[in-house]
Amino acid sequence: MGEPARVPVHYTVSDWETWEGNWELVYGQPVAMVAPALRHQWISYRLTRQLMDQFETCEKARCLALQEVAWEVAEDTVLVPDLVVVCDEDLDQRRLVRTPEMVVEIVSPNTARLDETVKFEICAREGVRYFVLVYPEKRLAKIWHLREGRYHKEGDFREGGFLFRELTCPARLDFENLWVDPR
């Protein structure tokens, strides 16, 4: 007699809320989050600071760059991007329930496959205007812009900058400043 058949478990947001530690939930499957490396944290801080400095002067809306905020995408999917841009969001809620305008993932060897495929596809489907992948070891950022329901690559950036024109509060990221190590 063989082993009993294994029935895959399909988790929901209600299950996810009870878990200890840092987890994402992707199509009903748990994904453990690893503590980010120091360079990862530094780059996340630099990105957030660049964006927030510009958002403070925006008169159109209150836009924020937020780090590691849970985003409830569906009843069986909760993502925790490294950085999101949201505008006019209710800060009293526990997690995002609306689609962010921009998602930034700082890619490590452990997260590359998930970031480059699954999160890329989810963000496109959900209408995230800009999707950015940052590769600290390569000192490289790749930017995609959503047009007509598909991501179109804006380019690969090691230096120079890019203006995110279609954010509610347009903002520019300067990449050569991103790679500078703390003193």
C-alpha positions in Angstrom: 0.0 0.0 0.0 1.4 3.4 -1.0 1.5 6.7 0.9 -1.7 8.5 1.5 -2.5 11.3 -1.1 -1.5 14.7 0.1 -4.1 17.4 -0.2 -2.6 20.8 -0.7 -3.7 23.3 1.9 -5.0 26.6 0.5 -4.6 29.4 3.1 -6.6 32.7 3.2 -5.9 36.2 4.7 -7.7 35.1 7.8 -5.1 32.3 8.3 -2.2 34.6 7.4 -3.4 37.1 10.1 -2.7 34.4 12.8 0.8 33.5 11.8 3.8 34.5 13.8 6.9 35.9 12.0 7.1 37.5 8.6 5.1 35.8 5.9 3.6 36.6 2.5 0.7 34.6 1.2 0.8 33.9 -2.6 -2.2 32.2 -4.2 -3.0 30.5 -0.9 0.6 29.3 -0.3 2.8 30.7 2.6 6.1 32.3 1.6 8.6 32.9 4.5 10.3 36.3 4.4 14.0 36.4 5.3 15.4 39.3 7.3 16.9 41.7 4.7 20.7 42.2 4.5 22.2 45.6 5.6 22.8 46.8 2.0 19.2 46.0 1.2 18.0 48.1 4.2 20.3 51.0 3.2 19.0 51.0 -0.4 15.4 50.9 0.8 16.1 53.8 3.1 17.7 55.8 0.3 14.8 55.2 -2.1 12.2 56.1 0.6 14.1 59.3 1.4 14.4 60.4 -2.2 10.7 59.9 -2.8 9.5 61.4 0.5 11.6 64.5 0.0 9.7 65.1 -3.3 6.3 64.1 -2.0 6.5 66.7 0.8 6.1 69.5 -1.8 3.3 67.9 -3.8 0.1 69.9 -3.7 -2.0 67.4 -5.6 -2.3 64.7 -2.9 -0.7 63.2 0.2 1.6 60.6 -1.3 3.9 58.4 0.8 6.7 55.9 0.2 6.2 53.1 2.7 8.5 50.2 3.5 7.4 46.6 4.0 3.7 47.3 4.2 1.3 44.3 3.8 -0.9 44.6 0.7 -4.0 42.5 0.6 -4.3 41.7 -3.1 -7.0 39.0 -2.8 -8.6 36.6 -0.2 -5.6 34.3 -0.7 -2.8 36.7 -1.5 -1.0 39.2 0.7 2.3 40.7 -0.6 4.8 42.7 1.5 6.8 44.7 -1.1 10.0 46.3 0.0 8.6 49.7 -0.9 5.3 51.0 -2.2 4.0 54.4 -3.2 0.5 55.2 -2.2 -1.5 58.4 -2.3 -4.4 59.5 0.0 -4.3 56.3 1.8 -6.0 55.8 5.2 -3.1 55.4 7.6 -5.3 53.9 10.3 -5.8 50.6 8.6 -3.6 47.6 9.3 -2.7 46.9 5.7 -3.2 48.2 2.2 -6.4 47.2 0.4 -6.0 49.5 -2.6 -3.4 49.0 -5.3 -0.3 51.0 -4.8 0.9 53.3 -7.6 4.4 51.9 -7.5 6.0 48.7 -6.1 9.8 48.4 -5.6 11.4 45.1 -4.8 15.1 44.9 -3.8 16.1 41.6 -5.2 18.3 39.1 -3.5 19.3 35.6 -4.7 16.7 34.2 -2.4 13.8 36.4 -3.7 14.8 36.8 -7.4 12.4 34.1 -8.8 9.4 35.3 -6.8 10.1 39.0 -7.5 10.8 38.7 -11.2 7.9 36.4 -12.1 5.1 36.0 -9.6 5.1 39.5 -8.1 5.7 41.1 -11.5 2.6 39.3 -12.9 0.4 40.1 -9.8 1.4 43.8 -10.0 0.6 44.0 -13.7 -2.7 42.3 -13.2 -3.7 44.5 -10.3 -2.8 47.8 -12.1 0.4 48.9 -10.4 1.6 51.8 -12.6 5.3 51.2 -12.0 7.2 48.1 -11.0 10.9 48.5 -10.1 13.4 45.8 -9.4 16.6 46.9 -7.7 19.7 44.6 -7.8 22.1 45.8 -5.1 25.0 43.6 -6.0 24.9 44.6 -9.7 24.1 48.3 -8.8 21.3 48.1 -11.2 17.6 49.1 -11.3 15.1 47.9 -13.9 11.9 49.9 -14.4 8.6 48.8 -16.0 5.6 51.1 -16.7 2.1 49.7 -17.1 0.4 50.7 -20.4 -2.7 49.0 -21.8 -2.6 46.3 -19.2 1.0 45.2 -19.9 4.4 46.2 -18.5 6.7 47.9 -20.9 10.3 48.2 -19.9 11.5 51.8 -19.4 15.2 50.7 -19.1 18.0 49.5 -16.9 19.6 52.2 -14.7 23.0 52.2 -13.0 23.4 56.0 -13.0 21.4 59.0 -14.1 17.8 59.2 -13.1 14.2 58.4 -14.1 11.1 60.6 -13.7 8.0 58.6 -12.8 5.6 61.0 -14.6 2.4 59.1 -14.0 2.5 59.0 -10.3 -0.2 61.2 -8.7 2.8 63.2 -7.4 5.5 62.8 -10.1 8.9 62.0 -8.6 12.4 61.3 -9.8 14.9 58.6 -8.6 18.6 59.3 -9.0 20.4 56.1 -9.2 24.1 57.1 -8.8 23.2 58.4 -5.3 21.5 55.1 -4.5 24.6 53.0 -4.6 26.7 55.3 -2.3 27.7 53.5 0.9 27.0 55.1 4.3 29.9 56.9 5.8 
